[in-house]
Amino acid sequence: MDGICMNWIWYIITGLCAGIVAGMGMGGGTLLIPVLTLALGLEQHAAQGVNVIAFLPAAVAALVVHAKAGRLQLRACVPIILAGALGALGASLLAGVLEAPWLRRMFGVFLVLLACLRVFGKRLKK
């Protein structure tokens, strides 16, 4: 197979895996962005843009499934949605002015903090 075809196969596999992770509520970007930048050579800003576009349909699909299962509490969602939209706007503006190396470092720190929360979070609650 030629390189272009292989890239598309990797993009499809990566998207499928990110969608599975997103559907479980863990955030597909934690998988998608590192694969796009490290394995497929996309620039950090472009990878984060792809992540946002890929997130939307995955989020809608997951939302429909969770809503049908009765797992949504709409009163709790409203302040989270509003604060999340405001945070996303601010972070998007910041990401637009940051150079790629800084953006990459910030995302790396986020992943390390997320991993620490996953590993040590349950211990802290006890």
N, C-alpha and C positions, 0 to 999 in steps of 0.2 A: 504494500500500500504506500501511496505517496504521503509526504509530510502533512499536507493540508487535510487529507482524510483522517489521518491518525489524530491530528489536533481536534477535529470535530468529535471523534470517538471519545477522547479524553474529556472534552467539554461536556458531552452528554453524560458520561459516567460521573463526573464531578457534580453536575447539576442534579442528577438522580440522588446521589449520596447526600448532598446539601439539603435537598428537599425532604429526604427521610429524617435527617437530623432536625430540620425546622418543624416538621410535622409532629415531632415528639416534644416540641417546645424548648429546644435547646439552642436555637439560633444557627441557621445554616451557614452564616457568614464566618463563624469560627472555623469551619472546614473549608468553605469556598474561597475565601480571600487568600489563605496560605497556599492552597493548591494552585490558584490562578497566578500568584506572584512567584512562588518558588519552583513549581513544577512546569508551569506553562509559560513563564516569562512575561506575564502582563505587568505593566507598570502599576504601582500601588494605587494611584488615583483612579485608573481605569478599572482595576479589580474591585475597588470599593463602589464604583458606579455600577458595574455589572451586578454586584451583590445586591444593591438597592433594587435594581430592576428585577432580578431573579426572586427577591424576597416577596414582592407584591403578590404574584399569583400563588406562591407557596403559602403565604399568610392567609389569603382568601380561602384556599382549599382547606387548610387546617382550621380556620374559623368556622367554616360550615360544618365540618365533622364534630368539632367540640360543641358547637351550638346545638346540633341535633342530639348530642349525648347529654345535654343539660348541664354542661360544665362551665357555663359563663354566668358571671354575676355582673349584670350591666351597670349597677350603681357603682361598683368598684372600678369598672372600666373607664368611666368618663374622666375622672381626674388623672388617671394614668395616661389616657390617650392625649389629653390636653398638654400635660407636662412632657410627655414623650415627643409630641409634635414640636413644642417649643425647644426642647433639647436637640432634636434632630435638625431644626433650622439653624440654631447656633453652631452646632458641631459641623454642619455642612459648610457654613460660611468660613469657619476656622480651617477646615480641611482644604478648602479652596485656596487659601493663602499660604498654607504650609508647604514646604518643599517635600518631595517624596521621601527622602531619608528620615525626616522627622516624623512624618505620618507613619512610616513603616515602624519606627521605634515605638511610637505611641501605641500602635496596634499590638506590637509584641509585648509591651508592658501590660496591656489589657488582657492578652491571652494568659500571661503568667499569673496575673491577679485572679483571673477566672479559674485557672487550674488550682491555685492555692485555696480558693473558696470551696471548690469541689472536694479537695482532699481534706482540708481542715475544718470546713464549715460545720459538719455534723459534730465534730469534737467540741467546737466552741459553744454550740447550743446546749451541750450536756453540762 
